Amino acid sequence: MGRVDRVTGLCSVVGGAACVAGCLVHNSLPQGCIDAGCTDGAVMRGSSPAEVALLVMAGLLLAVSSLGLLVLARTARGGDLGRPGAASGVAGGAGLLLLGAAGIVAAFDGNWSGMPGLVVPGVLFLALGLALLAWVVFRAGVLPTWLCALLLATVLVLPFANEQTSRILLAVPFGLAWMVTGVVVAARRPQTVMADSR
């Protein structure tokens, strides 16, 4: 599984860095309005080509690295991830699709009033999928306990991020944790990983 480790690790490091960079670029744009505050000519925060490219890259690499972690967990547990593994993939995939749809809509109409209907459930589904993923890889022994706890803690902050204000920076800790995950996965020795009975 050495190749899976390397690909997963690389995708995690680059994807996490793209997430952090995308959040910082987005936060450099003028702040937007939220819900009832979008009156009297106030507009929602737009986007820049650089930010869109970075966040699209982050989303794609997040999907690849998540699949890689599920493969490693499945191997460590003898081919059975159970319902949490399947739920992780479904929830995370749904979240990424909704956020991708929001990005496409924003490219054509950045002030569309229905945007929260895509972004809010997208972030919630993504956070749920990532939380389940952290639990699955913890049970499989793919990542050390401290790193699983770090991932879970940063994932729980994601629903509080808001792309219209500086609260977008609440997604930065997750990006950094994902980078650390990539380094640990790429450097680990697959033969030392053993499934436990937890």
WONORKA-V212197 format. One record per residue. N is the residue number from 1. PSI is psi in degrees with one decimal (999 if undefined). Layout:
n: <N:N>
psi: <PSI:PSI>
//
This chain:
n: <1:2:3:4:5:6:7:8:9:10:11:12:13:14:15:16:17:18:19:20:21:22:23:24:25:26:27:28:29:30:31:32:33:34:35:36:37:38:39:40:41:42:43:44:45:46:47:48:49:50:51:52:53:54:55:56:57:58:59:60:61:62:63:64:65:66:67:68:69:70:71:72:73:74:75:76:77:78:79:80:81:82:83:84:85:86:87:88:89:90:91:92:93:94:95:96:97:98:99:100:101:102:103:104:105:106:107:108:109:110:111:112:113:114:115:116:117:118:119:120:121:122:123:124:125:126:127:128:129:130:131:132:133:134:135:136:137:138:139:140:141:142:143:144:145:146:147:148:149:150:151:152:153:154:155:156:157:158:159:160:161:162:163:164:165:166:167:168:169:170:171:172:173:174:175:176:177:178:179:180:181:182:183:184:185:186:187:188:189:190:191:192:193:194:195:196:197:198>
psi: <10.1:-37.8:-39.7:-40.7:-47.9:-45.5:-45.3:-44.5:-45.5:-45.5:-36.1:-43.5:-50.0:-41.7:-41.8:-41.1:-39.6:-37.4:-47.9:-47.5:-42.1:-40.8:-41.3:-41.7:-43.3:-39.2:-18.3:-12.7:159.3:140.9:148.3:-179.8:162.0:127.6:-112.3:-18.2:-7.7:61.3:172.0:43.0:-3.3:140.4:160.1:155.6:135.2:-156.0:165.2:155.3:-38.2:-43.7:-43.6:-45.2:-42.7:-43.8:-32.7:-44.6:-44.1:-43.8:-44.0:-44.8:-30.4:-41.4:-45.0:-46.2:-33.0:-43.5:-39.9:-41.9:-37.3:-38.7:-45.2:-40.4:-40.7:-42.2:-43.3:-29.7:14.9:27.8:6.3:114.2:-13.7:-169.4:-37.8:-37.5:-45.8:-42.6:-35.8:-47.4:-43.5:-48.7:-46.0:-42.0:-42.2:-40.9:-46.0:-37.6:-43.4:-42.1:-34.6:-41.7:-39.5:-39.3:-39.3:-44.8:-41.8:-29.6:-26.4:-33.9:87.2:-11.6:20.3:128.4:-20.4:4.7:-41.7:-26.4:-20.5:-43.7:-46.9:-53.8:-30.2:-46.5:-40.3:-44.8:-42.0:-44.5:-41.3:-45.5:-41.6:-35.7:-42.7:-37.3:-43.3:-39.6:-42.0:-47.2:-28.1:-47.5:-32.2:-12.3:20.5:-37.4:151.7:156.0:-42.4:-35.7:-38.5:-41.1:-40.0:-44.8:-46.8:-42.3:-43.3:-30.2:-38.8:-18.9:-23.5:-43.5:-17.0:-6.3:146.5:121.4:-10.0:-17.5:-174.2:-5.4:-7.2:-25.6:-12.2:-14.4:-13.4:-44.0:-36.5:-43.0:-41.7:-41.4:-35.0:-34.9:-44.9:-39.7:-43.5:-42.3:-44.1:-43.4:-43.8:-29.8:-10.8:160.8:107.8:-34.3:-14.2:-7.3:126.0:138.6:140.7:-178.2:14.6:999>
//
